[in-house]
Amino acid sequence: MRMPSRRSIDTAGPVVPTLRFERALWRRGLDRVAGVDEVGVAPASGPVLAAAVIVAPGSRRIQGVRDSKTLSAQQRERLYPAILRRAVAVGVGAASVAEIDRLNIYNATHLAMWRAIRRLGGHQHVLVDGLPVREFEAQVGPYDAIVDGDALCYSIACASIVAKVVRDRLMRRLALRYPGYGWERNAGYATREHREAMLTLGITPFHRRSFVTTQRITVGEQQDLGLEDLPALLAEG
């Protein structure tokens, strides 16, 4: 396994991901290289979800694909079907709220990744966003961890878009079952609207009870969660 790439990202504008990581593996005869990314690590509600995408060797990039966080919802929805059409294989996996609470968010996220990879129908190498994952190679085989991979690596960027679109759609469906929390807008993140709804409407089965925000409300600490809580909220992710 290689060390993660630490190429700096230009904050002046969005970085366009390239196929250089995939090409290096294609030249070695590996034609089923999967880019993997996850979404939904930090929200107070909903599952964590991962996607894995294999692009065809020698394929050209779809214009507009980049880190899903830099795209609008409309842009992601437009790119999503194009990615599905052009990909050799796409897998999506999730870990439930119960699994998040039982395993912790770190382990649940990697479980979602493993499930997504397993649904590809076979792969030879994995490119995953972020730092090396403990015991990941034993589960998925050879892989490279790429820091800022969703911005730098094309197949990971594709996976980030697929994962984000699928999870946002899921949260919109859950919002119909549990109205008032604003999940159709906040995707389960602990916005002020969401926190106030948790206080007034209570906790649903889709709230992560192991998370600080939920625990505070569950034990009756009805305090305003402002910027002073940001370090704790970020630590949950």
N, C-alpha and C positions, 0 to 999 in steps of 0.2 A: 504493500500500500504506500502510495506517495504521500509526502507531506502536503498539507493544504496550501493552495495558492494564497499569497497575501498581497496580491496586486491592489494598489490603492484605487479607490473610486473617486472620480471627479465629481464633486458635489455641485458643480456649476450647471449640470444638466444630466439627463438620464443616460446611462451607459447602454450601448447596444451590445447584447451578448453575441459571442462568436461560436463557431464550431471547432475551434482549435483543440479543445479537449477531446471531442469526439473523433476528429481526424487522426489524432495521435494513436488512438486505439483502433480505428479502421485500418490504418497502415499496418497494424500487427495482425490483421485478419479477423478482428472482432467486429461482427456486423450487427450484434444485438446489444448495443450500449444503452443503458437506461438512465435517464436523468430523473432525479427524485427530489421532491420538495414537499413541505407540509404547511398547513395553515391552521389557525385556531388554537395556538398554544396559549396565548394570554387571555382570551375572553373568560368571563365568569360563568358562561353557560354554553351548552352545545358540545358536540364531540370535537375531537381533534381529527383532522383529515389530511391524508397524503395522496399524492398522485405520482405515478411513474410513467414516463413517456420514452419510447424508442423511436428515433427518427432514422430514416433510410440512409445508408451510407451514400455519400455524394449528393445528398439532397441540398436544396437551397433553402435559406431561411425564409420564413413567412414575414413579410414586412410588417413592422409594428410590434413584433414579439419582444418583450423585455420583462424585467422583474414586475410581477403583477402589482406590487405596491405602488409602482409609478404610473399605473394605468387607471383610467376611470372605469366604473362599472360597465358603461356602454362599450368602451374599447375592449374590455375583457370578454364581454358577451359576443362581440363581433369576431374576435380571434378564436374563441373556443371551438366553434364548428370547423374552422379551417385547420386547426391543430388536429382534431379528431380525424378529418379526412386525410391529412398528409402523413400521419404517424403510422409506423409499422404496427405498433401496439400501444395501448393505453391501459393502465391499471389504476384503480382508485381503492383506497382502504381507509378505514376509520377505526378509532378507538372510542368507545362510548364514555359517557359521563361516569358511569359506575366503574369502568376500567381506569379512568383518570384518577378517581378518588381512591381506588384500591392500590394501583401500581405507582402512582405519582405521575405528573405530567411528562417528565423526562422519559420514563419507560413506556408510557402510553403512546407518546409520539413515535417512538421507534417501532412499537407494535403496529401502528397505522402504516408506517413506511413498509414494513415487512409484508403486510397484507397487500399493499398496493403492488409491490414487486412480484409477489406470488401470483397475481392475476394477469401478469404479462404473457404467460404461456411460454416462459423460458427467456433467459438472458445470459449474457457472458460477462458483463462488467457493469458496475453501477457507479454513477457520478451523483454524489449527494451534497446538498447545500449545507455548509457549516463546518464544524469541527469533527474530527474522528469520533465515531460512535462506539461505545464500549461493547465488545463482543459482536459487533455488526457483521464482521467478515465471516464468522462462524454461521451466521444466519443466511446471508445473501451471497457469499462468495467474494471474489475480488472487487474492491471498490476504491474510489478516490473521494476524499472529503475536500471540498473546495470552499474556502471562506468567501463569502459574497457570491456564491455560485449562482444564485438566482439572477444576479446582475451580469455575470461574466460568461456563463455557460448556456448555450442555446437550449439544449434539451431540458436543463433544470428550469430555465425560464418558462418553457412550454408547460412543464409540470406545475409550476407555481400558478400559472393562469388556470389550468384545468382544476387544480385543487381549490382555488379561490372561488371560481364560478360554481362548482358543485356545492361547496359548503354554504355560500351565500344563498343559493337556491333552497338548500335544506333549512336554513334558518328562517327564510321567508315562509316556508311551509309550516314550521313550528310556530311562527308568529300567528298563524291563523288559529292554531289550537290553543295558544296561550297569548291572547291579545293584551296589549297594554305595556309590554316591556320594550317595545321598539326594536325587536330583533330584526324586523325587515329593513331597518336603517342602521342599527349598530352591530349587527351580526353577533350579538352576545357579549360585546365588549362592555366594560363597566362604565358607561357614560353616565352623566347625571340623570338623564331620563330613566335609564335602566335601574340605577340604584334607588331612585325614588319609587319606582314601581315595585322593586323588591321589598321596600319598607311597607308600602300600602297594600300590595296584592299578595305578598308572601313569596316563598321559595317554591319553585316548581321541581319536578323530577329531573329537569334538564339543567338545573343549576349545579355547579361544581362545589360541593359542600366542603371540600378540602382546601378551597381557595380563601384567602384572607377576606376579600370583600363579602363573600357569602357567610363566612363564619361570624363576622362582625354583626351582620344583620340577624343571623340566626340566634345569637346570644343577646340581642336586644340593644346593641350599641348604636342607637339611632343618631349618629353624628354625621355631620357633613363631611363627605370624603372628598377633599380638595387636593391641591397640588402637593400638600405635605405627604400624601399617601402614595405618590408616584413611585418612589423607590420600592415599596412593598409590592405594588401592583406589577412592576416590571420584573421583580424577583420571581413572581409566579410563572413567568414565561421562560 
